[in-house]
Amino acid sequence: MTSETSPRVYEDRRGDSAEPVVRPTEQDEVAAAGSQLIGGPLGRWARPGYHWLTPIRIVVLVAIGMFALGMAQKLPCYDWAWFRGANSQYTHACYSDIPHLYSLRGFADNLVPYFDRLNGDMNYLEYPVLTGLFMEVASWLTPGSGDMQHREQMYWLVNAGMLMACTAVIAVCVTRTHRRRPWDALLVALAPAFALTATINWDLFAVALTAAAMLMWSRGRTLAFGILIGLATAAKLYPVLILGPLLVLCWRAGKWREFGAAMLGAAGAWLIVNLPVMMLAPEGWKKFYTFSQERSVDFGSFWLIISQRTGKGLDTDMVNTLAALLMVLACAGIAVLTLTAPRRPRFAQLAFLVVAAFIITNKVYSPQYVLWLIPLAALARPRWRDFLIWQAGEVVYFLGIWLYLAYTMSGEKHQGLPPEGYQLAIAAHLLTTLYLCAVVVRDILMPERDVVRRDGSDDPSGGVLDRAEDVFVLGQAAHPPRHAATLEEGPRVEWGTRTPAS
């Protein structure tokens, strides 16, 4: 039996309890090869549970280290490129929205987001309420003395410190979501696209809230999950999408009460954050939603490829309608997949698919949007080869968009990446994302290929869904029970009931 089909575990001792933890170097060839940099795979006589460097501490330290490297990558911009010529911040691939919006969105003038009207191209702050609060708190912590360049630099540093705390939260939550697979969180900590895009914008705040919500659901704390998803949606729109596949999973398992508690928590938390601003500053509150609706076809989308290749601008209303239709069709496909799969899909798998579908069909793809997917990808498909293939495509896109902007900003010099090259960078992002989606779908249709289930687990991030029996299925799923994993030895999962191998 190969190492891919015969995972080993070790005992991670915490007090009097012992919990088996999967060794990634015994499952994953790329992880095993990478471990040679630190001495090779863990030996059979190693006692990792007795060392202060537990998996969660290692992952957090690695994540913070990579975040710091990402900050260092922005040094050319911090020193001069943000302030001395727009093109240099693109040629050095170190652009960030944060220092620019400090002055452009009124934080430098102590304007109140959503309430005070702005002067310039945007009349109100175009971010959801909780992200606006995050930005405002950072401005309170920014020294008000010195010239504008110094204040913008300090604002970026303050935000970077707050986003680093979000990174630590993400690392902890992903490490703990799958109890027996803490090392999968190294996919997040070492993801190159994570380090490169972490301080471009404020997305990590919503990602941290979403990761915390996933952890709460995995522990069966459905109301806490809902509250955190509601808060995450108040910071960024995409987390609400996760409730869709959760609805279908709870339908298949008959967990309506638990889903109702999650929905109640999500709606309540979102309203508590949004309602005061909605009532007291309605024009400022709705700016995020009207801006998203009115925004034309923009960077990173396949819609832009169509527009550039045809030489015709696409009507915004038509694109909104078509994108919404494609997203609905994708969600319908995910629902059918959920109800007809031979074993109920894992929650993390469907969460990844629905967010990826939104990213692929959307009319804009900013490079930091990859942060939405990285924690979900680590939980959905914890295989280094597939993850790195996807990350390679994202790094290509990260470099492509800045070089393309350099090309457009250089006038007749045309220094950078022309539109045809940028279209290839977009294609790399789209194709590698679709590749990872295809692998996840294959794991759902052939659960014996799912590396998470090979040790006998059912749905470690599923919470109340873990080992639950089905009450509603369609098609082949309604046939006699099938095993979630086919192993020559070790435990197997049979319709949610963990049984010893025969």
Disulfide bonds with the S-S distance in Angstrom:
Cys77-Cys94 1.95
